[in-house]
Amino acid sequence: PLICLTFDDGPYLWDEPGNSSCERIVDLLYQYDATGTFYVIGNNLENREVWSDYQVYAFLKRSINQGNEYGSHTKTHLYTLDELPTSESIYNEINEPIEYLKEFMNYDMRTYRPVEGVFDDDVLASQPVGAILWDVDSEDWYSLDPKQIIEEVLSYEYETGDIIIFHDIYDETAQSLETIIPELIKRGCQLVTVSDLLNAL
C-alpha cells in the first residue's frame, strides 16, 4: 500500500541547526528511502532568531532534493479559516507560505492543510491548490509520549491512500518515528508524498 506520512506546524527552527526535530525526521525518512509531506506555518519560516536565511534554505533544499514535499498550513496557524470575512482574506492566510517558498527558493507548493481540518466551501473555492486532511491521527500532540505514538500509529492496518498526521515540532515524534518508519516498511507499506500518492491514484 502507498501511504503518506504528513507533518504539521513546522518547521521547528528554534533549536540550533543540526539538533531540531524537523531535521531528525528528514534524516530518518532519507535513511529508509521514504518521503513525507510537511505542512509549514508561514510565521515559523519568517519569524525566527536562531536560524539564518542560508541555514533555512540549505535545510529545505536538502529535504526537497531527497524527495520530500512542502505545503501550506496557513500563515498564523489560524483555526477559523471559515470565519474570515472575505475570500481574499482566506486566500492570503493560506497563500502566504506558498508565496514565501516560491520567492525564497522557487518552490511550488501543490497542496495545503487547513488547521484542525476546519474548512467550508468558501475556503475550498479560495485556493487553486487542494486541501488535504488525514485518515489516522498519531495524537503526538496529545500524548507527547513516543511509546503511545508508536502504539497509536501501528494499531492500524493500512491501505493505499491512507494519510497519517504527525507534528514535526516535537522531539517525541522524531523518536517514535525511529520505530514507526521501519515497521511500516516491514509491513510492506511504501511511504510517499501526498502528490506522489495523488499521481498514483
N, C-alpha and C positions, 0 to 999 in steps of 0.2 A: 504493500500500500504506500501511496505517496501522501505524506502528511507534512504539516508545517509547524515549526516552532516559531512563535512570534513573541516579540518583546516590546513592552510599552514603557513610556515615561523617561527614557534615557535621552541622550547618553549621559552617564554619570561622570562629570568632569571636575569633581571636587577633590578626589584623591590625586596624588602625584601620578603623572603619566607612567605607565608600566605597572600600576598597582590598583587599577579600577576594576570594578565588577564587569563593566561592559567590555573591556579588553580581554578579561579572562574568558568570557563567554565566546567572543570571536575566536580566540585561540583554541578553545575546545571544539568548536564547530570545524575549524580547519584541521585539527588533529584527526578527526574522524571522517573527513571528506564529506561533511554535511554543510548545509547552508540554512540561514534563518532570515526572517524579515523583522526589521527594527522600526517601530513607530515612535518617532522622536518628537520632543516638545521644542518649539522654536526658542523659547526663553532659555532652555538648557544649552542650546547651541550658541546663543549670542551672549548671555549674561553669565560670565564665568571669570574667575580670578586666578585659578591655578594653571590652566592650560592656555598656551599661546595659540594664535591662529594656525601657525605652522603645525603644531602638535595635533590639533583637531583635524586639520586637513590630512596629515600623514596617517592618522588612525582610520579615518573614514575611507581614504583612498585604499589602504591595505585591506580593509574589510570588504569593500566593494569588489576589489580585484580578486578576492578569494571567493566571490560568488554571492555574497550576502546582498540583501535588498533593504532599501530605506523608504519609509513612507511617513506621512504627517500624522501627528497625534495632537494637533492644534498648536497654536502659539502659546497659550497660557494654561493648558490643561483644563479647559472650560467644560464644566459638567452640563451646561444648559444651552447647547447649541440651538435647540429647538425653541428657545425663548428669546433669541436675539431678534431685534425688531425688523431687520431688513435682510434681503438676500445678499446684499453687498457686505454687510457685517458678518454674516455666516461665512461667505466666501473668503473674506480677509482672515478670519480666525483660523480656518483650515489651511488656507493657501500660503500663509507666511512661511512655514518651514519649507514648503515646496519651492517658493521663490528663493529662499535663502540658499538651499543646496544647489539650485540652478545657477545662481550668481557666484556662489563660493567655489564650486568645483564642476560646474556644467553637468550636474547630475539631474536626471528627470525622474521624479517620483511618479509611480503609477497608481498607488492606492493610498487611502488614509483610514484611520480608525477613530471613530467618534468616541469620546471619553465616556466610560461606563456603558458603551453601546447605545447611548441615547441619541436618537435622530428622528426626523419625520420627513415627509415628502419635500418640504422646503429645503431641508438640509441636503437631501439627495440631489435635488434639482440645482443646487448652487454650485456643484462641482463637476468638472469634466472627467475626474478620476473616480474610481469606485470605492465604496465603503466596505470594509472588511471587518466582520465580527469574529466569533470563535465558537468552537464546539466544546472544548474542555478548558476549565479554569484550574490552573495549578494551585490557586489560592496561596501563592507565595507571599503576597502582600498581607495575608491574614495570619498565617502561622509563623512566618519567619523562622521556620524550623526545617532544615534540609531533609530530615527523615520523613516528616509529614508531607513535604512537597513531593518527594520520591514516591511515597505510598499513594498519594492522590493521582499523580500522573500515570503511574504504572498499573493502576487498578482498572484501566480501560482496555478493551480490545479495539484496535484502531482499524479503520477502513480508509480507502483513498478519499481524500477531500477533507479529512479531519484537521482542524486547526487548534493548536494549544496556545493559550496565553500565559506568558510569564512577564516579569518586570526585571529589566537588566540593571536596575539601580541597587539591587540587594546582593551582598556577598553570599547570603544563604542560597539564593537562586543559582549563582555560579557554582557553589559547592554541590548542590543537588544535581546539577547537570553532569557532573563527573560520573554519576551513576546512570542517570536517565538516558543520555545520548547513546552510550554503548549498548545499553539494554534494549532500547528501541531498535537499534540496528541489528542486534542479535535476533530480535523477533521478526526481522525481515522488512522493517519499515525503511523507506527512503525519505530522508529529511531534506525537503526542498523549499525554495522560496514561494511566496504566495503567487507571484507572477508565473513561475515555472509550473505550479500546480494548475493555474487557470489555463495556461497554454496547453498542458497535457489533457485537460478535460475538454 
